[in-house]
Amino acid sequence: MYKGLKITVIIPCLNEEEGIRLVLQDIPDFVDETIVVDNNSTDRTGDVALSMGAKVIHEKMPGYGKAYKRGFAEATGDVIITLDGDHSYPVSGISYLLEAFLHLQVDFLNASRFPVRDPRAMSFKHKIGNLILSAATSILFLRWVSDSQSGMWVFKRSILSKIKLESDGMAFSEEIKVEAIKHPDLTFGEISILYSSREGETKLNPWRDGINNLLFLIRKRFS
């Protein structure tokens, strides 16, 4: 519990055996529930997570969004915190994010990776792609978002009944932010975090995923 709130951490994973151990060993003691969604890993991701006390859920249907939807369905906390299993997001900063979340009194808090302080954490190509997608999100939905692709968020679990999440893929990350922004009864905030270089191989295809995410934003805005 954190100040009377039950906290759930959700971590979607695909072959993150190298990083998930580092992530889980840094989870604060006040976190009540840690859910690792194993999205068809072919390494020991699930076994490592289970051995370290996480609740492991196996989602056979591939997709970043698909894994998150499964994790959300299993979560029981009042507040959900998300991050990746590659140890690139600051697990030790969860209390900092929760304090910001409570202080700002928002329903959804996005953890922005910008400005990127660690030069090894994000390639120039990925920086440009992220900035383009964030600019497109901001223009299309009339709300400044510095990092529409961040995978670390803090939000009230109760908002899940108020938003509509359709994407099963990488566009899920931008979609959940857009849904929080455009809902008249929800409040959105953003705060900068320290983003680090990942453990293991990246799963992103920058050109394919970038174009697909941009097209998804356009469809979301005009559909």
Secondary structure, DSSP 4 states (H G I P E B T S, - for coil): -BTTB-EEEEEEESS-HHHHHHHHHT--TT--EEEEEE-S-SSSHHHHHHHTT-EEEE--S--HHHHHHHHHHH---SEEEE--TTS-S-GGGHHHHHHHHHHHT-SEEEEE--S---TTTS-HHHHHHHHHHHHHHHHHHTS--S-TT---EEEEGGGGGT------STTHHHHHHHHHHH-TT--EEEEE----PPSS-----HHHHHHHHHHHHHHHHH-
